[in-house]
Amino acid sequence: MSPFPGSGLAKGLAVTLRTMTKKTVTAQYPDTQPELPPRTRGVIGLFEENCTVCMLCARECPDWCIYIDSHKETVPAAAPGGRERSRNVLDRFAIDFSLCMYCGICIEVCPFDALFWSPEFEYAETDIHELTHERDKLRDWMWTVPAPPALDPGAEEPKEIAAARKTAEKLATTQAQAQAQAQAQVQAEPTDPPQGGAS
């Protein structure tokens, strides 16, 4: 409870007075680009190589603004006697940004990290039909995706990185041992004395 009546009004007027006395700053856009927060939701970038056409993003989209077309392709056997496999090949990946509500569900549900937020926001069009961007445009926006933030120094090392590091260390140790054995064999071999003597 406030100590005296009207204290809330006094606090509100104090905020108003502080704001009135500050100098106004006008952002000179587009000459000066705004400094966007690191997690800005601008557009969605597509990392096409990771897309397996699982259709999860299109199914989970509440606005149905993602359009995906694909076809099946037969992959020959990797080894002799193996069997052929079929895989999905992406033909079309488009997002209609006139329908998109930037909820980020498609990015969250993608199991293969094929979709990312890009801070780009300058993609206005005069025709609403041109707001449907195909995969080549989405791929171009992938280059504007900022790098992920650094991990907490006290955090546990990710299991994937730990496994890769252990494998690399084991391989380096094996190679060093093989080189040491090869050098030891070269040094242990007796050198033949020069043939022929003085007559």
DRENTOR-585816 format. One record per residue (C-alpha): x, y, z. Coordinates in steps of 0.2 Angstrom, whole numbers, plus 5000, padded with zeros to 4 digits. Layout:
BEGIN
XYZ
...
This chain:
BEGIN
500050005000
500750174996
501350285010
500250435005
498850454993
499350514976
501150444977
500850334961
500250494952
501850584957
502950444951
502050444934
502350634933
504150614937
504350494923
503550614911
504550754917
506250654915
505650604897
505150784892
506950854897
507850724887
508450764870
507550674856
508650564844
507950534827
508650374818
509150424801
508550264792
509050204779
510650304779
511050234797
510550054799
509750014816
510749904828
509649754830
509749634845
510649474842
509049364842
508049474830
506749384820
506849454803
506749314789
507049134789
508649064780
508748894773
510248784774
509748674759
511148534762
510348494779
508548474773
507948294771
506148344765
505448274781
503948404779
503948424798
504048614796
502648624784
501548514794
501848614811
501648784803
500048854810
499848974795
500248844781
501448964773
502848844769
502748754752
503848604749
503948494733
505148344731
505448184722
506248014726
507847964719
508747794719
510447794726
511647654720
512347534733
513847594742
514747424742
514647274731
513247164735
512347304745
510547364741
510047514732
509147654743
507947794739
508047964746
507048124744
507748264734
507148444737
506248524722
505448674730
505548754746
504648924748
503949024762
502549154760
503049294771
501349384768
500649244779
502049204791
501749264808
503649234813
503249114827
504749014824
503948844826
504648784809
506448824816
506148744832
505448584825
506748554811
507748404817
509148434805
509548614808
509048674790
508048834795
508848984805
508249154810
509149294800
509049474806
508749544788
507149644788
507249744771
506249634760
504649744757
503849724740
502449824731
501549664726
500949544739
501349394727
503149434728
503249404746
503349214743
505149184742
505949024734
507348924740
508749024731
508249184741
508049084757
509849014754
510549194751
509849244768
510749104776
512349204774
511649344785
511249224800
512349274814
513549154823
512849064838
513349144855
514849074864
514548934876
514548974895
516448934900
515848834914
514648724904
514848544900
515648504884
514448444871
514448254869
514748264850
516248374852
516948274866
516748114855
517548194840
518948254850
519348084859
519348004842
520548134834
521648114849
521647924848
522047934829
523448054832
524147944846
524047794834
524947884820
526347954832
526647774838
526747704820
527947844815
529047804831
529047614826
529547654808
530947764814
531547634826
531547504813
532547614801
533847654815
533947464820
534347404802
536247384801
537147484787
538047384775
539947424774
540547484757
540947344745
542747324738
544347354746
546047424741
547147304731
